[in-house]
């Protein structure tokens, strides 16, 4: 008989009673009542020796069928190199948890599981317990979230408006600004966020008092309305900016958690000379009506598409 035949014969004599004696008399009760799927495998041959009810349900096999299988039989062939590498790391004690491994059911469908392991030794054999927790829903949710974030990032980067969030009050510190701010104003998003006073510092000196007053009205009255003023670019010139704010109300506290909005830059208005920052505003108007302000160019209005 070759070496493999001898190993199989030895494993055949490794009874459940021996394992239970090694682990304690209550093992079988815990084993069958566990809410995670559990498999006991021989560390060398990778053959299964015990299978609890939950893993039978998860895989669609009976215990008798599982005891004829090994680790390679319950994972997709294409993923075996990664699976067997993780198994070996767990046998050697280099790892105790493998994340989101694909697991192959009897009917050919696949689910994903986090597999925790526990090495044990019984009758001179190195064994390894695998605890399977189905994380398919978590994985799919994470993938859906990632796709949603990708879509959102694309929309934010390609909308003609600059999107931002800021703190509600004080110096209105910018907490987020979309990447498309750079080609319009010359500043990077990091420059906006690094300085808590960045927004206030770059409003035209002749407009800052009125702009702050209008922002205050929005917060006090919870009635966002468009505000137009001049904003200094990185090259020192000014552009008119039309701010269309939105307020986020914290559901639990019923208070303003943060402020968001669109910034539309209007280039066809005279914003005043770079050399005279104290010059009075020319033709500035403030719309107090909700919706699209009458002085907002339609071709600059952002269209946001949300959802799947």
C-alpha contacts under 8 A as a table, 3 or more apart, distances in Angstrom:
res1	aa1	res2	aa2	distance
1	X	5	X	5.87
1	X	6	X	6.64
2	X	5	X	5.39
2	X	6	X	6.51
3	X	6	X	5.16
3	X	7	X	6.26
4	X	7	X	5.03
4	X	8	X	6.19
5	X	8	X	5.11
5	X	9	X	6.17
6	X	9	X	5.08
6	X	10	X	6.17
7	X	10	X	5.09
7	X	11	X	6.17
8	X	11	X	5.09
8	X	12	X	6.19
9	X	12	X	5.05
9	X	13	X	6.73
10	X	13	X	5.34
10	X	14	X	6.69
11	X	14	X	5.02
12	X	15	X	7.26
14	X	18	X	6.56
14	X	19	X	7.68
14	X	123	X	7.19
15	X	18	X	5.30
15	X	19	X	6.73
16	X	19	X	5.11
16	X	20	X	6.07
16	X	50	X	7.66
17	X	20	X	5.01
17	X	21	X	6.00
18	X	21	X	5.05
18	X	22	X	6.25
18	X	122	X	6.92
18	X	123	X	7.33
19	X	22	X	5.05
19	X	23	X	6.19
19	X	122	X	6.13
20	X	23	X	5.09
20	X	24	X	5.42
20	X	25	X	5.82
20	X	26	X	7.76
20	X	27	X	5.94
20	X	28	X	7.11
21	X	24	X	5.37
21	X	25	X	6.36
22	X	121	X	7.96
22	X	122	X	6.34
23	X	27	X	6.40
24	X	27	X	5.64
25	X	28	X	7.36
26	X	29	X	5.54
26	X	30	X	6.49
27	X	30	X	5.25
27	X	31	X	5.86
28	X	31	X	4.82
28	X	32	X	6.14
29	X	32	X	5.51
29	X	33	X	6.17
30	X	33	X	5.20
30	X	34	X	5.87
31	X	34	X	5.55
31	X	38	X	7.28
31	X	52	X	6.04
32	X	52	X	5.22
32	X	53	X	5.76
32	X	54	X	7.50
33	X	53	X	7.84
34	X	37	X	7.14
34	X	38	X	7.80
34	X	52	X	7.93
34	X	54	X	7.21
35	X	54	X	6.52
36	X	54	X	6.36
36	X	55	X	7.32
36	X	131	X	6.04
36	X	132	X	5.55
36	X	133	X	5.42
37	X	51	X	7.94
37	X	52	X	6.52
37	X	53	X	7.39
37	X	54	X	4.69
37	X	55	X	3.89
37	X	56	X	7.60
37	X	58	X	7.13
37	X	130	X	7.97
37	X	131	X	5.65
37	X	132	X	4.72
37	X	133	X	6.56
38	X	51	X	5.89
38	X	52	X	5.54
38	X	54	X	7.19
38	X	55	X	5.76
38	X	129	X	6.92
38	X	130	X	5.57
38	X	131	X	4.72
38	X	132	X	6.13
39	X	48	X	6.65
39	X	49	X	7.48
39	X	50	X	5.67
39	X	51	X	4.69
39	X	52	X	6.77
39	X	55	X	7.19
39	X	129	X	5.76
39	X	130	X	5.17
39	X	131	X	6.79
40	X	48	X	5.66
40	X	49	X	5.41
40	X	50	X	4.99
40	X	51	X	6.60
40	X	127	X	6.89
40	X	128	X	5.77
40	X	129	X	4.49
40	X	130	X	6.30
41	X	46	X	5.47
41	X	47	X	5.29
41	X	48	X	4.23
41	X	49	X	5.53
41	X	50	X	7.31
41	X	70	X	7.65
41	X	71	X	7.90
41	X	127	X	5.73
41	X	128	X	5.42
41	X	129	X	6.41
41	X	130	X	7.80
42	X	45	X	5.67
42	X	46	X	4.93
42	X	47	X	5.50
42	X	48	X	6.52
42	X	49	X	7.13
42	X	125	X	7.39
42	X	126	X	6.39
42	X	127	X	4.58
42	X	128	X	6.36
43	X	46	X	5.36
43	X	47	X	7.98
43	X	91	X	6.36
43	X	126	X	5.59
43	X	127	X	4.99
43	X	128	X	5.94
44	X	126	X	7.48
45	X	70	X	7.75
46	X	70	X	5.31
46	X	71	X	5.58
46	X	72	X	7.97
47	X	67	X	7.24
47	X	68	X	7.50
47	X	69	X	6.02
47	X	70	X	4.04
47	X	71	X	6.55
48	X	51	X	7.45
48	X	66	X	6.64
48	X	67	X	5.14
48	X	68	X	7.23
48	X	69	X	6.22
48	X	70	X	5.52
48	X	71	X	7.42
49	X	67	X	5.66
50	X	63	X	7.46
50	X	67	X	6.82
51	X	55	X	6.43
51	X	56	X	6.85
51	X	63	X	5.76
51	X	66	X	7.02
51	X	67	X	7.63
52	X	55	X	5.65
52	X	56	X	6.46
52	X	63	X	7.48
53	X	56	X	5.07
53	X	57	X	6.29
53	X	63	X	7.92
54	X	57	X	5.04
54	X	58	X	6.14
55	X	58	X	4.87
55	X	59	X	5.99
55	X	132	X	7.47
56	X	59	X	5.34
56	X	60	X	5.55
56	X	61	X	5.18
56	X	62	X	5.72
56	X	63	X	6.46
56	X	66	X	7.95
57	X	60	X	5.24
57	X	61	X	7.15
58	X	105	X	7.34
59	X	104	X	7.17
59	X	105	X	4.47
59	X	106	X	5.97
60	X	105	X	6.14
60	X	106	X	5.48
60	X	107	X	7.32
61	X	65	X	5.91
61	X	66	X	6.21
61	X	106	X	6.34
62	X	65	X	5.19
62	X	66	X	6.31
63	X	66	X	5.04
63	X	67	X	6.21
64	X	67	X	5.31
64	X	68	X	6.92
65	X	68	X	5.44
65	X	69	X	6.99
66	X	69	X	5.14
66	X	70	X	7.76
67	X	70	X	7.77
69	X	72	X	7.98
69	X	73	X	6.01
69	X	74	X	7.98
70	X	73	X	5.52
70	X	74	X	7.35
71	X	74	X	5.85
71	X	75	X	7.24
72	X	75	X	5.90
72	X	77	X	7.75
72	X	80	X	6.72
72	X	84	X	7.75
73	X	76	X	7.90
73	X	104	X	7.83
74	X	103	X	5.82
74	X	104	X	4.84
74	X	105	X	6.68
75	X	79	X	6.86
75	X	80	X	6.54
75	X	83	X	7.60
75	X	102	X	6.21
75	X	103	X	4.67
75	X	104	X	4.69
76	X	79	X	5.46
76	X	80	X	6.49
76	X	102	X	6.97
76	X	103	X	6.81
76	X	104	X	5.78
76	X	110	X	7.89
77	X	80	X	5.27
78	X	81	X	7.55
79	X	82	X	5.67
79	X	83	X	6.22
79	X	102	X	7.42
80	X	83	X	4.84
80	X	84	X	5.78
81	X	84	X	5.40
81	X	85	X	6.11
82	X	85	X	5.14
82	X	86	X	6.24
83	X	86	X	5.17
83	X	87	X	6.16
83	X	101	X	7.07
84	X	87	X	4.85
84	X	88	X	6.12
85	X	88	X	5.24
85	X	89	X	6.34
86	X	89	X	5.11
86	X	90	X	6.27
86	X	95	X	7.77
86	X	98	X	6.54
87	X	90	X	5.13
87	X	91	X	6.20
88	X	91	X	4.99
88	X	92	X	6.16
89	X	92	X	5.15
89	X	93	X	6.15
89	X	94	X	4.96
89	X	95	X	5.55
90	X	93	X	5.01
90	X	94	X	5.77
90	X	95	X	4.78
90	X	96	X	5.48
90	X	97	X	7.58
90	X	117	X	6.71
91	X	94	X	7.67
91	X	119	X	6.85
91	X	128	X	6.94
92	X	95	X	7.77
93	X	96	X	6.87
95	X	98	X	7.61
96	X	116	X	5.56
96	X	117	X	5.20
96	X	118	X	7.11
97	X	114	X	6.91
97	X	115	X	5.62
97	X	116	X	4.45
97	X	117	X	6.44
98	X	101	X	6.72
98	X	114	X	5.70
98	X	115	X	5.20
98	X	116	X	6.57
99	X	113	X	6.89
99	X	114	X	4.57
99	X	115	X	6.62
100	X	112	X	5.11
100	X	113	X	4.82
100	X	114	X	4.95
100	X	115	X	7.78
100	X	135	X	6.79
100	X	136	X	7.85
100	X	139	X	7.49
101	X	112	X	5.37
101	X	113	X	5.37
101	X	114	X	6.40
101	X	115	X	7.50
102	X	110	X	6.29
102	X	111	X	5.76
102	X	112	X	4.55
102	X	113	X	6.55
103	X	110	X	5.46
103	X	111	X	5.35
103	X	112	X	5.79
103	X	113	X	6.84
104	X	108	X	6.09
104	X	109	X	6.00
104	X	110	X	4.70
104	X	111	X	6.77
105	X	108	X	5.32
105	X	109	X	5.45
105	X	110	X	6.01
105	X	111	X	7.72
106	X	109	X	7.48
111	X	134	X	7.05
111	X	135	X	7.88
111	X	136	X	5.77
112	X	134	X	5.87
112	X	135	X	5.62
112	X	136	X	4.86
112	X	139	X	7.66
113	X	132	X	5.85
113	X	133	X	5.14
113	X	134	X	4.45
113	X	135	X	5.17
113	X	136	X	6.85
114	X	132	X	5.98
114	X	133	X	5.35
114	X	134	X	6.73
114	X	135	X	6.58
115	X	130	X	6.12
115	X	131	X	5.39
115	X	132	X	4.76
115	X	133	X	6.51
116	X	130	X	5.74
116	X	131	X	5.03
116	X	132	X	6.77
117	X	128	X	6.53
117	X	129	X	5.33
117	X	130	X	4.59
117	X	131	X	6.13
118	X	128	X	5.62
118	X	129	X	5.00
118	X	130	X	6.73
119	X	126	X	7.24
119	X	127	X	5.81
119	X	128	X	4.30
119	X	129	X	6.17
120	X	126	X	6.19
120	X	127	X	5.16
120	X	128	X	5.82
120	X	129	X	7.44
121	X	124	X	6.43
121	X	125	X	5.51
121	X	126	X	4.71
121	X	127	X	5.65
122	X	125	X	5.37
122	X	126	X	6.86
122	X	127	X	7.33
134	X	137	X	7.93
135	X	138	X	5.19
135	X	139	X	6.17
136	X	139	X	5.10
136	X	140	X	6.09
137	X	140	X	5.20
137	X	141	X	6.03
138	X	141	X	5.10
138	X	142	X	6.12
139	X	142	X	5.10
139	X	143	X	6.19
140	X	143	X	5.05
140	X	144	X	6.07
141	X	144	X	5.03
141	X	145	X	6.08
142	X	145	X	5.03
142	X	146	X	6.12
143	X	146	X	5.01
143	X	147	X	6.23
144	X	147	X	5.13
144	X	148	X	6.13
145	X	148	X	4.96
145	X	149	X	6.08
146	X	149	X	5.05
146	X	150	X	6.16
147	X	150	X	5.02
147	X	151	X	6.25
148	X	151	X	5.11
148	X	152	X	6.10
148	X	307	X	7.72
148	X	308	X	7.64
149	X	152	X	4.96
149	X	153	X	5.94
150	X	153	X	5.10
150	X	154	X	6.15
151	X	154	X	5.10
151	X	155	X	6.18
152	X	155	X	5.09
152	X	156	X	6.02
152	X	306	X	7.85
153	X	156	X	5.11
153	X	157	X	6.02
154	X	157	X	5.18
154	X	158	X	6.10
155	X	158	X	5.20
155	X	159	X	5.78
155	X	304	X	7.17
155	X	305	X	7.81
156	X	159	X	5.60
156	X	162	X	7.65
156	X	163	X	6.91
156	X	178	X	6.20
156	X	179	X	7.72
156	X	180	X	7.79
157	X	178	X	6.47
157	X	179	X	5.88
157	X	180	X	5.52
158	X	180	X	7.30
159	X	162	X	7.33
159	X	302	X	5.83
159	X	303	X	7.29
159	X	304	X	7.87
160	X	264	X	7.58
160	X	300	X	6.01
160	X	301	X	7.22
160	X	302	X	5.96
161	X	262	X	5.91
161	X	263	X	5.63
161	X	264	X	5.17
161	X	265	X	7.70
161	X	300	X	6.91
161	X	301	X	7.02
161	X	302	X	5.75
162	X	177	X	7.09
162	X	178	X	5.89
162	X	180	X	6.32
162	X	181	X	5.93
162	X	262	X	5.62
162	X	263	X	4.97
162	X	264	X	6.60
163	X	177	X	5.72
163	X	178	X	5.37
163	X	260	X	7.52
163	X	261	X	5.95
163	X	262	X	4.80
163	X	263	X	6.35
164	X	174	X	7.26
164	X	175	X	7.53
164	X	176	X	5.25
164	X	177	X	4.20
164	X	178	X	6.33
164	X	260	X	5.61
164	X	261	X	5.70
164	X	262	X	6.58
164	X	263	X	7.75
165	X	174	X	6.03
165	X	175	X	5.56
165	X	176	X	5.10
165	X	177	X	6.60
165	X	258	X	6.98
165	X	259	X	5.51
165	X	260	X	4.11
165	X	261	X	6.55
166	X	172	X	5.58
166	X	173	X	5.30
166	X	174	X	4.20
166	X	175	X	5.02
166	X	176	X	6.89
166	X	258	X	6.23
166	X	259	X	5.32
166	X	260	X	6.27
167	X	170	X	7.70
167	X	171	X	7.91
167	X	172	X	4.96
167	X	173	X	5.35
167	X	174	X	6.62
167	X	175	X	7.05
167	X	257	X	7.89
167	X	258	X	5.32
167	X	259	X	6.05
168	X	172	X	5.96
168	X	219	X	7.17
168	X	256	X	6.90
168	X	257	X	7.17
168	X	258	X	5.37
168	X	259	X	5.52
169	X	172	X	5.23
169	X	216	X	7.29
169	X	219	X	7.58
170	X	173	X	7.70
171	X	196	X	7.03
171	X	197	X	5.98
171	X	199	X	7.94
171	X	200	X	6.66
172	X	196	X	7.73
172	X	197	X	7.67
172	X	199	X	7.37
172	X	200	X	7.69
173	X	193	X	7.47
173	X	195	X	7.85
173	X	196	X	4.70
173	X	197	X	6.23
173	X	198	X	7.42
173	X	199	X	7.08
174	X	177	X	7.25
174	X	192	X	6.36
174	X	193	X	5.46
174	X	196	X	6.75
174	X	198	X	7.73
174	X	199	X	7.06
175	X	193	X	5.74
176	X	189	X	7.33
176	X	193	X	6.79
177	X	181	X	7.19
177	X	189	X	5.62
177	X	192	X	7.45
177	X	193	X	7.96
178	X	181	X	6.06
178	X	189	X	6.73
179	X	182	X	6.32
179	X	188	X	7.26
179	X	189	X	6.18
180	X	183	X	6.13
180	X	184	X	7.04
181	X	184	X	5.37
181	X	185	X	5.92
181	X	186	X	7.20
181	X	187	X	6.84
181	X	188	X	6.90
181	X	189	X	6.97
182	X	185	X	5.42
182	X	186	X	4.52
182	X	187	X	5.00
182	X	188	X	5.21
182	X	189	X	7.29
183	X	186	X	5.59
184	X	265	X	7.90
185	X	232	X	7.79
185	X	233	X	4.72
185	X	234	X	6.06
186	X	233	X	6.37
186	X	234	X	5.18
186	X	235	X	7.34
187	X	191	X	6.22
187	X	192	X	7.27
187	X	233	X	7.56
187	X	234	X	6.04
188	X	191	X	5.31
188	X	192	X	6.85
189	X	192	X	5.22
189	X	193	X	6.43
190	X	193	X	5.14
190	X	194	X	5.87
191	X	194	X	5.30
191	X	195	X	6.78
191	X	198	X	7.85
192	X	195	X	6.25
192	X	196	X	7.90
192	X	198	X	5.80
192	X	199	X	7.12
193	X	196	X	6.66
193	X	198	X	7.61
194	X	198	X	7.98
195	X	198	X	5.12
196	X	199	X	7.74
197	X	200	X	5.47
197	X	201	X	6.00
198	X	201	X	5.24
198	X	202	X	6.41
199	X	202	X	5.51
199	X	203	X	6.74
200	X	203	X	5.60
200	X	208	X	7.20
202	X	231	X	5.64
202	X	232	X	5.13
202	X	233	X	7.81
203	X	207	X	6.60
203	X	208	X	5.61
203	X	229	X	7.40
203	X	230	X	5.97
203	X	231	X	4.60
203	X	232	X	6.26
204	X	207	X	5.22
204	X	208	X	6.07
204	X	229	X	7.44
204	X	230	X	5.28
204	X	231	X	5.67
204	X	232	X	6.61
204	X	238	X	7.65
204	X	277	X	6.44
204	X	278	X	7.52
205	X	208	X	5.41
205	X	209	X	7.93
205	X	277	X	6.44
205	X	278	X	5.92
206	X	209	X	7.38
206	X	277	X	7.32
206	X	278	X	5.37
206	X	279	X	6.69
206	X	280	X	6.00
206	X	281	X	6.99
207	X	210	X	5.58
207	X	211	X	6.00
207	X	229	X	6.09
207	X	230	X	6.81
207	X	281	X	7.23
208	X	211	X	5.05
208	X	212	X	6.07
209	X	212	X	5.38
209	X	213	X	6.23
210	X	213	X	5.03
210	X	214	X	6.20
211	X	214	X	5.24
211	X	215	X	6.24
211	X	227	X	7.07
211	X	228	X	7.80
211	X	229	X	6.88
212	X	215	X	5.02
212	X	216	X	6.15
213	X	216	X	5.06
213	X	217	X	6.37
214	X	217	X	5.08
214	X	218	X	6.40
214	X	227	X	7.02
215	X	218	X	5.15
215	X	219	X	6.56
216	X	219	X	5.23
216	X	220	X	6.16
217	X	220	X	5.13
217	X	221	X	5.81
217	X	222	X	7.82
217	X	223	X	7.73
218	X	221	X	5.50
218	X	222	X	5.42
218	X	223	X	5.20
218	X	224	X	4.98
218	X	225	X	6.93
219	X	222	X	5.19
219	X	223	X	7.31
219	X	224	X	7.74
219	X	247	X	7.97
219	X	256	X	7.97
220	X	223	X	7.99
222	X	247	X	7.39
224	X	244	X	7.52
224	X	245	X	5.67
224	X	246	X	6.06
224	X	247	X	7.26
224	X	290	X	7.57
225	X	244	X	6.43
225	X	245	X	6.63
225	X	287	X	6.64
225	X	288	X	5.20
225	X	289	X	6.41
225	X	290	X	6.06
226	X	242	X	6.59
226	X	243	X	5.49
226	X	244	X	4.72
226	X	245	X	6.79
226	X	286	X	6.43
226	X	287	X	5.50
226	X	288	X	6.44
226	X	289	X	7.78
226	X	290	X	7.89
226	X	293	X	6.89
227	X	242	X	5.73
227	X	243	X	5.20
227	X	244	X	6.84
227	X	285	X	7.95
227	X	286	X	5.32
227	X	287	X	6.76
228	X	240	X	6.77
228	X	241	X	5.59
228	X	242	X	4.39
228	X	243	X	6.20
228	X	284	X	6.70
228	X	285	X	6.52
228	X	286	X	5.90
229	X	240	X	5.51
229	X	241	X	5.60
229	X	242	X	6.79
229	X	284	X	6.94
230	X	238	X	5.99
230	X	239	X	5.43
230	X	240	X	4.35
230	X	241	X	5.90
230	X	271	X	6.45
231	X	238	X	5.34
231	X	239	X	5.47
231	X	240	X	6.19
231	X	241	X	6.43
232	X	235	X	8.00
232	X	236	X	5.90
232	X	237	X	5.69
232	X	238	X	4.38
232	X	239	X	6.53
233	X	236	X	5.33
233	X	237	X	5.45
233	X	238	X	5.76
233	X	239	X	7.18
234	X	237	X	7.45
236	X	274	X	6.23
237	X	273	X	7.24
237	X	274	X	5.07
238	X	271	X	5.71
238	X	272	X	7.04
238	X	273	X	7.70
238	X	274	X	6.87
239	X	265	X	6.62
239	X	266	X	6.77
239	X	267	X	6.37
239	X	271	X	5.62
240	X	265	X	5.86
240	X	266	X	5.48
240	X	267	X	6.92
240	X	269	X	7.07
240	X	271	X	6.05
241	X	263	X	6.28
241	X	264	X	5.60
241	X	265	X	4.55
241	X	266	X	6.18
242	X	263	X	5.64
242	X	264	X	5.04
242	X	265	X	6.31
242	X	266	X	7.47
242	X	296	X	7.81
243	X	261	X	6.74
243	X	262	X	5.84
243	X	263	X	4.72
243	X	264	X	6.55
244	X	261	X	5.32
244	X	262	X	5.10
244	X	263	X	6.42
245	X	259	X	7.08
245	X	260	X	5.75
245	X	261	X	4.01
245	X	262	X	6.44
246	X	259	X	5.96
246	X	260	X	5.04
246	X	261	X	5.22
247	X	256	X	6.56
247	X	257	X	7.88
247	X	258	X	6.43
247	X	259	X	4.70
247	X	260	X	6.13
248	X	256	X	5.66
248	X	257	X	5.68
248	X	258	X	5.43
248	X	259	X	5.91
248	X	260	X	7.38
249	X	254	X	5.82
249	X	255	X	5.23
249	X	256	X	4.39
249	X	257	X	5.51
249	X	258	X	7.43
250	X	253	X	5.52
250	X	254	X	5.21
250	X	255	X	5.39
250	X	256	X	5.92
250	X	257	X	5.21
251	X	254	X	5.35
251	X	255	X	7.72
256	X	259	X	7.47
264	X	300	X	6.73
264	X	301	X	7.61
266	X	269	X	6.60
267	X	270	X	7.97
270	X	282	X	7.03
271	X	281	X	7.37
271	X	282	X	7.18
272	X	276	X	7.22
272	X	277	X	7.42
272	X	279	X	6.75
272	X	281	X	7.41
272	X	282	X	7.66
273	X	276	X	5.43
273	X	277	X	6.95
273	X	279	X	7.94
274	X	277	X	6.18
276	X	279	X	5.65
281	X	284	X	6.10
285	X	295	X	7.97
287	X	293	X	5.79
287	X	294	X	7.44
289	X	292	X	7.99
289	X	293	X	6.76
290	X	293	X	7.33
292	X	296	X	6.82
293	X	296	X	5.43
296	X	300	X	7.44
296	X	301	X	7.54
297	X	300	X	5.53
297	X	301	X	6.91
298	X	301	X	5.25
